[in-house]
Amino acid sequence: MDKVNSKKIKINCSVEQVVDIFFQLHNELYFEGKPLIGGNPEDLARIITNSFLDSEGKALDPSWVKTMLVPPTPSREYKVFIM
């Protein structure tokens, strides 16, 4: 198998927008009951950080990208007691 020498692609918009596209492909968009792309947040973060640079040409922080790819947990319900 040939190795491909590829350069990272510069993102000209908000990094959050690109990460959100991957989030949606993994968590919100389905085909035949399966996400459009598989993997886990760590795998996706690795793909994103190995493929893209921010608008200033700087590397993306893998831990930040991974955090953005993890679905939020349901908020806890707080009971308010009025006396």
C-alpha positions in Angstrom: 0.0 0.0 0.0 1.4 3.4 -1.0 1.7 6.0 1.7 0.1 9.3 0.8 2.1 12.5 1.7 -0.7 14.9 2.6 -0.6 18.3 4.2 -3.1 19.4 6.7 -6.0 21.5 5.4 -6.5 25.0 6.8 -10.0 25.7 8.1 -11.2 29.1 7.0 -14.2 29.2 9.4 -14.6 28.4 13.0 -13.0 25.2 14.1 -16.2 24.5 16.1 -18.2 24.4 12.9 -16.0 21.7 11.4 -16.0 19.7 14.6 -19.8 20.0 14.7 -20.0 18.5 11.2 -18.2 15.4 12.5 -20.3 15.4 15.6 -23.5 15.3 13.5 -22.2 12.6 11.2 -21.4 10.5 14.2 -24.3 11.3 16.6 -27.2 12.7 14.7 -27.3 11.5 11.1 -28.1 7.9 10.4 -28.4 5.5 7.5 -30.2 2.2 8.0 -30.1 2.7 11.8 -26.3 3.3 11.9 -24.4 6.6 12.3 -23.0 7.9 8.9 -19.5 7.6 10.4 -18.4 5.1 13.1 -15.6 5.2 15.6 -15.5 6.9 18.9 -14.7 10.5 20.0 -11.0 9.7 20.4 -10.7 8.3 16.9 -12.6 11.2 15.3 -10.5 13.7 17.3 -7.3 12.0 15.9 -8.6 12.2 12.4 -9.6 15.9 12.7 -6.3 17.0 14.4 -4.3 15.0 11.9 -6.2 16.5 8.9 -6.9 20.2 9.8 -5.3 23.4 11.0 -7.1 26.4 12.4 -7.6 29.6 10.4 -4.3 30.9 11.6 -2.5 27.7 10.5 -2.0 26.4 14.0 -2.5 22.8 15.1 -5.7 21.8 16.8 -5.7 20.7 20.5 -6.7 17.0 20.4 -8.2 17.0 24.0 -10.3 20.0 23.1 -11.6 18.4 19.9 -12.3 15.2 21.7 -14.3 17.1 24.4 -16.4 18.8 21.6 -17.2 15.4 20.1 -18.6 13.8 23.3 -22.4 14.2 23.4 -23.6 16.3 26.4 -25.0 14.4 29.3 -28.6 15.2 30.2 -28.8 18.0 32.7 -29.8 17.0 36.2 -33.2 18.1 37.4 -33.1 20.3 40.4 -36.1 20.5 42.6 -37.0 23.9 43.9 -38.6 24.0 47.3 -40.6 27.1 48.0 -41.4 27.8 51.7 
